[in-house]
Amino acid sequence: MRLSWADERFRAIIWQVLIVGVVVGIVWWLVRNTQHNLEVRRIATGFGFLNREAGLPIGEHLIEYTPASTYARALLVGVLNTLKVAVIGIVLATILGTLIGIARLSKNWLLSRIAGAYIEAVRDVPLLLQLLFWYTIMQMLPAPRQSLNPVTGVFLSNRGLRLPWIQWQDAHSFALLGFVIGVIGAILYVRSARAKRMQDGQPRKVWPAVLGLVVVLPLVIWAGLGAPWQGDIPALRGFNFQGGFSVSPEYFALLAGLVTYTAAFIAEIVRAGIQAVPAGQWEAAEALGLSRSRVMRLIVLPQALRVIVPPMTSQYLNLAKNSSLAVAIGYQDIVSIANTTLNQTGQAIEGIAIIMAVYLCISLSISLFMNWYNARIALVER
């Protein structure tokens, strides 16, 4: 490399140094300006407020929490509430969107038109209005004494949804851990059996081992640790239900709005991915006598995933970030709790920084996982 402007590499280094210098200068100016304004207004900074008592009531929490807990624990509850919406919403939206996308391509005229009408109607209405719509519906439901009871043990009222549950104990946690380990072991065993079959051509029965790992192992742990088998069935006591598993109206409305809205976009992604598979794949599979459902499940969808996964990542990120609209219907996620925290403490910069950091971590986690999965299913040239 020559130290001359005519050298392309020398020019590239100079431009990169200048750009980095400009960025660093802007960041330094913003930090200094913020510090000066805070000093002039005598506003204290720092995260010391996280150890103070919150005094903030939170209706839904996955971990133990009381108003006497610290702000740090209150914010942790908000993070878990956000993750509860994002993770379950992504799973349900993927299932619903895939089904609607397949229905959009159905040869059944009525089914295809219904799917198309759903996609167009839902995508054209702002998400905030849809959340308010679902929340209004939940508030218009009858009181607990006149609640809807479509299935035994399931009650739907303006207090939310009540479902049968189990009296969770440590034995259930160990059984669940055994199930997860069994699923991982079953996947590894199936892959090993498939690899050996590719080597010697000998088929191997995998279902006995899979059944033992996925079903028998958790049941043995369950029975061995003496986990109770009886369920916790909700029942009306006074003016509300007792027992069972409760889903609040705010959470139900938020989840329903996010799932139905995101599923409409996922349906179009799935439809485009399926149509990207060459028609010859369909014809070859049908020539082998495979049914249309098996062709879709075994041949078309695995190839369509290479087209579906990249844009699907964007929809997962949108769903996670759109969950911040929960504050509009009173669901206490990280945005709602952080807003209340900064109003009580006056630590606006720290509160906003916490919200940004949480959503940044969630988005990066989703992106890393989807990029890893996309690399796993990508075609590898030989």
DAMO-V209262 format. One record per run of one state. SS is the DSSP state (hx for helix, st for strand, lp for the rest). FROM is the first residue (numbers start at 0). TO is the last residue. Records with the same first field share a line. If there is no record, write none. Layout:
SS=FROM-TO  FROM-TO
This chain:
lp=0-6  40-46  51-51  53-68  104-107  123-125  140-142  146-146  148-153  157-158  163-163  166-168  200-205  224-229  232-233  237-238  242-243  247-247  275-277  287-290  328-332  345-346  377-381
hx=7-39  47-50  70-103  108-122  126-139  143-145  169-199  206-223  248-274  278-286  291-327  333-344  347-376
st=52-52  69-69  147-147  154-156  159-162  164-165  230-231  234-236  239-241  244-246
